Amino acid sequence: MTNSNPLTENELRAAAYFAVGVTSEGSIGGRDVAYRLSFAGNVGAGGRMEPVANSGYSFGTLQIDLGQHPEVARDLLNGYQRWAAMQPDRAALELAPNQYDATLVSLQRTGREMRATNAIDIDRTSINRFLASDDGRAFVHGLDTEHVNRVTAIDAVVGNRDSALERLQRTDLYREATGHDQAKLAGMFMKLQNQAGQGRWPGLLDRIEMGTLTSPAEVKTAIDGFLPNQRNGNPDYLESGADNTLRGISVLNALRSAGPDNPLATAWTNVLENPLVGPIAARGLNAANSNLGFEYDTVRSLFLTPEQSLRFITALDRGASLAEGNPERQAGGSRQPGFYVSGNDFVHWNRSGEGQAFIGGQWRSLHAQDLTRVRNTDGTTELAINENGQRSTLLRVDPRMPSLRADASTQAGTREATFAEERRVVVKAATFENPFLNDMLAAAIAGDGAGTRRAMDAFARSNEGMAFAQRGAELTANRQAEGQTLQPQASEQSGFERG
């Protein structure tokens, strides 16, 4: 079998950075956590740390555990000190020698060491300020680049400290797979190597080479079987890691298959010229492409929320209409991501509120705090932007507007058949303005049990879900009170049941 559309080296780097990195490691609930100091566990009363397994502090798009890599903790603090020395409030930021030493010891602790010493969380405020700065982002991206280069390393010598990807690419399964299936296989193996080192993937590749695993689905099932599920029934960390990586791969496959008239196809092509360009360099002066910063930020943001992003990409493929997400803060201060499409124009923002618009062929940055959503009685939705005290319409979405193009998945030569079916499911499922409901519906239509549970859990944890549960509890209490009041009357009516 000849693969007419194999994955390129840059697409493999993009899979490692965006799918393994942004989707499966560098985000939580659609929020980018790459540029802040994180901790895999809970912080209890008095700052007492309760780590998961041996996890310590971490940061980065491909999360670097400082307990496992203590040398990176020192590099982080040295970078912080250089940055602090240049700040107007340097006196409050710079660490004295004793503070430096104490902070370094804290950062270098493993999860086991935290438990053994009843460790207390450090104040991460200043370090997070550094990581969110341009200097901090550049520091993080340098480490991310080294990480991606390691997991995608390939040479011509068999057995020369081969990476999982290098050995996978020699198999018939990979060579004969479609480009989309190559992305799934590569993503799962790079993620497995990242999670478990040499502990799991060599045996899995033995089974592929022997011909006992013959598809990405069978490889995924084998990964799911490595460990038992958690006591509460949730997937183990290897299974959930593969699940989340494949969510990111679905976005990569949608972008690599986007129709030529889809403005995201151009953005993806430009980012793919150097998928490791990074957020700071992408926004720098670029004589060849002054829009690269907008394009990079948009592409990266899509990998934070794969399910919504698939609907977004599909709507732009068709030049259709889509209005999803509220720019106003929800109860508790959180934000929904926004995905608005009208023909070839779009507005998108992520859960941090940072976004971009592409309207009339022109890019611009924006923030959700400056947007207002207006639902009109004729069924249209307007996004208004507030600038310099003036309010104007940014985008108007009319669901009655006919699509500019037929579904790109039906156009000869533009889609692989299996992926086209996945995309049609996404189109059918996008019927609500609430992204959580859209995710649940899409997963249910696709028969994706894990996706349905993930969407339901995300909804339950969201402010909308908690408000819904509270309203339900209040309604139940009211009905129970009403039932108790009417109980003598109801008991006289045989077979009567209150609805």
Residue pairs with C-beta under 8 A, 6 or more apart in sequence:
1 176
3 175
3 176
3 177
3 178
3 179
3 182
5 178
5 179
5 416
6 179
6 182
7 15
7 179
7 182
7 183
7 186
8 272
9 152
10 272
10 273
10 274
10 275
11 179
11 183
11 252
11 256
11 272
11 275
12 152
12 165
12 186
13 148
13 152
13 275
13 276
14 252
14 271
14 272
14 275
15 183
15 186
15 187
15 190
15 248
15 249
15 252
16 62
16 148
16 151
16 152
16 190
17 61
17 62
17 144
17 148
17 275
17 276
18 248
18 251
18 252
18 275
18 299
18 300
18 303
19 183
19 187
19 245
19 246
19 247
19 248
19 249
19 251
19 252
19 303
20 62
20 151
20 187
20 190
20 191
20 194
20 245
20 248
21 34
21 61
21 62
21 144
21 148
22 32
22 34
22 61
22 248
22 300
22 303
22 304
23 244
23 245
23 247
23 248
23 251
23 303
23 304
23 306
24 191
24 241
24 244
24 245
24 247
24 248
25 60
25 61
25 62
25 63
25 194
26 32
26 33
26 34
26 60
26 61
26 62
26 63
27 33
27 34
27 303
27 304
29 351
29 458
29 461
30 304
30 305
30 337
30 350
30 351
31 304
31 350
31 351
31 352
32 300
32 304
32 350
32 352
34 59
34 60
34 61
34 140
34 144
35 59
35 128
35 131
35 132
35 136
35 137
35 140
36 59
36 124
36 128
36 131
36 132
37 57
37 58
37 59
37 124
37 127
37 128
37 131
38 57
38 58
38 59
38 63
39 49
39 51
39 55
39 56
39 57
39 58
39 121
40 51
40 52
40 53
40 55
40 56
40 58
40 111
41 49
41 50
41 51
41 52
41 55
41 111
42 49
42 50
43 49
43 50
43 121
44 50
46 120
47 120
47 121
48 118
48 119
48 120
48 121
49 114
49 119
49 120
49 121
50 115
51 111
51 114
51 115
52 111
53 111
54 67
54 68
54 110
54 111
54 112
55 65
55 67
55 110
55 111
56 65
56 66
56 67
56 68
56 107
56 108
56 109
56 110
56 111
56 113
56 114
57 65
57 66
57 67
57 73
57 106
57 107
57 109
58 64
58 65
58 66
59 66
59 76
59 131
59 140
60 140
60 143
60 144
60 147
61 140
61 141
61 144
62 144
62 147
62 148
62 194
64 72
64 143
64 147
66 72
66 73
66 76
66 107
66 108
67 108
67 109
67 110
67 111
67 113
68 110
70 108
72 143
73 104
73 107
73 108
74 104
75 139
76 107
76 127
76 139
77 95
77 100
77 103
77 104
77 107
79 130
79 135
79 136
79 139
80 95
80 126
80 127
80 130
81 94
81 95
81 100
82 135
83 130
83 133
83 135
83 136
84 90
84 93
84 94
84 95
84 126
84 130
85 94
87 93
93 126
95 103
103 122
106 119
106 122
107 122
109 117
109 119
113 119
130 136
131 137
131 139
131 140
134 280
137 278
137 279
137 280
138 278
138 280
141 276
141 278
141 279
141 280
144 276
144 278
145 276
145 278
148 276
150 163
151 163
151 164
151 165
151 190
151 193
151 194
152 163
152 165
152 190
153 163
153 165
153 166
154 163
154 165
154 166
154 169
155 166
158 170
163 193
164 189
164 190
164 192
164 193
164 201
164 205
165 186
165 189
165 190
165 193
167 202
167 205
168 174
168 185
168 186
168 189
168 205
168 208
169 175
171 205
171 208
171 209
173 185
173 208
173 213
173 214
173 215
174 182
174 185
174 186
177 185
177 216
178 416
178 418
179 253
179 256
179 416
180 253
180 256
180 257
180 416
180 418
180 419
181 215
181 216
183 249
183 252
183 253
183 256
184 216
184 220
184 246
184 249
185 216
185 219
187 245
187 246
187 248
187 249
188 216
188 219
188 220
188 223
188 242
188 245
188 246
189 201
189 204
189 205
190 245
191 241
191 242
191 245
192 200
192 201
192 204
192 223
192 238
192 241
192 242
193 201
195 237
195 238
195 241
196 238
200 223
200 226
200 238
204 213
204 219
204 222
204 223
207 213
207 222
208 219
213 219
213 222
220 242
220 246
223 238
223 239
223 242
224 235
224 238
224 239
224 242
226 236
226 238
226 239
227 236
227 237
227 238
227 239
228 236
229 235
229 236
229 239
230 236
234 240
235 243
235 450
243 450
243 454
247 306
247 307
248 303
248 306
250 306
250 310
250 422
251 302
251 303
251 306
251 309
251 310
251 313
252 303
253 419
254 309
254 310
254 313
254 314
254 419
254 423
255 264
255 265
255 268
255 299
255 302
255 313
256 268
257 408
257 414
257 415
257 416
257 419
258 264
258 265
258 268
258 313
258 316
258 317
258 408
259 265
259 317
259 405
259 408
259 411
259 414
261 319
261 344
261 404
261 405
262 313
262 316
262 317
262 408
263 316
263 344
263 346
263 358
264 298
264 299
264 302
264 313
264 316
266 295
267 294
267 295
267 298
267 299
268 295
268 299
270 289
270 291
270 292
270 295
271 277
271 282
271 292
271 295
271 296
271 299
277 292
277 296
279 296
279 297
279 300
282 292
282 293
282 295
282 296
282 297
283 292
283 293
283 296
283 297
284 293
286 292
286 293
289 295
291 363
294 356
294 358
294 363
294 364
294 365
295 363
297 354
297 356
297 365
298 348
298 356
298 358
301 348
301 349
301 350
301 354
301 355
301 356
302 309
302 312
302 313
302 348
303 309
304 337
304 350
304 351
305 337
305 350
305 351
305 435
307 435
307 438
307 439
307 442
307 443
307 451
307 455
308 324
308 325
308 337
308 339
308 435
308 438
308 439
309 339
310 423
310 426
310 442
311 322
311 324
311 339
311 426
311 427
311 429
311 430
311 438
311 442
312 322
312 324
312 339
312 341
312 346
312 348
314 320
314 407
314 423
314 426
314 427
314 430
315 321
315 322
315 339
315 341
315 427
315 430
316 341
316 344
316 346
317 405
317 407
317 408
317 409
317 423
318 403
318 404
318 405
318 406
318 407
318 408
318 427
319 343
319 344
319 403
319 404
319 405
320 341
320 343
320 401
320 403
320 404
321 341
321 342
321 397
321 398
321 399
321 401
321 403
322 339
322 340
322 341
322 397
322 430
323 340
323 341
323 381
323 397
323 399
323 433
324 338
324 339
324 340
324 430
324 432
324 433
324 434
324 435
324 438
325 336
325 337
325 338
325 339
325 340
325 349
325 433
325 435
326 336
326 338
326 373
326 433
327 335
327 338
327 349
327 353
327 368
327 369
327 371
327 372
327 373
327 383
328 372
328 373
329 335
330 336
330 462
330 463
330 464
331 463
331 464
331 466
331 467
332 463
334 351
334 462
334 463
335 349
335 351
335 352
335 353
335 368
336 351
336 434
336 435
337 348
337 349
337 350
337 351
337 435
338 347
338 348
338 349
338 355
338 368
338 371
339 346
339 348
339 435
340 346
340 347
340 348
340 381
340 383
340 395
340 397
341 397
342 395
342 396
342 397
342 398
342 401
343 401
343 404
344 358
344 404
345 357
345 358
345 359
345 360
345 395
346 357
346 358
346 359
346 395
347 355
347 356
347 357
347 359
347 366
347 371
347 383
347 394
347 395
348 355
348 356
348 357
349 355
349 356
349 366
349 367
349 368
349 371
353 367
353 368
353 369
354 365
354 367
354 368
355 365
355 366
355 367
355 368
356 363
356 364
356 365
356 366
357 363
357 364
357 366
357 394
357 395
359 394
359 395
366 385
366 394
370 385
370 386
370 387
371 383
371 384
371 385
371 386
371 394
372 383
372 384
372 385
372 386
372 391
373 381
373 382
373 383
373 384
374 381
374 382
374 383
374 384
375 381
376 382
379 398
379 399
379 400
380 396
380 397
380 398
380 399
381 396
381 397
381 433
382 393
382 395
382 396
382 397
383 393
383 394
383 395
383 396
383 397
384 391
384 392
384 393
384 394
385 391
385 392
385 393
385 394
407 423
407 424
407 427
408 414
408 415
409 415
409 419
409 420
409 423
409 424
410 420
415 423
422 446
425 442
425 445
425 446
426 442
428 445
429 438
429 441
429 442
429 445
429 446
430 438
430 442
431 438
431 441
432 438
432 441
434 464
436 455
436 458
436 459
436 462
436 464
436 465
437 459
439 451
439 454
439 455
439 458
439 459
440 452
440 455
440 456
440 459
442 448
442 451
443 449
443 451
443 452
443 454
443 455
444 452
458 465
459 465
459 468
460 466
460 469
479 498
482 498
483 490
483 498
486 498
490 496
490 498
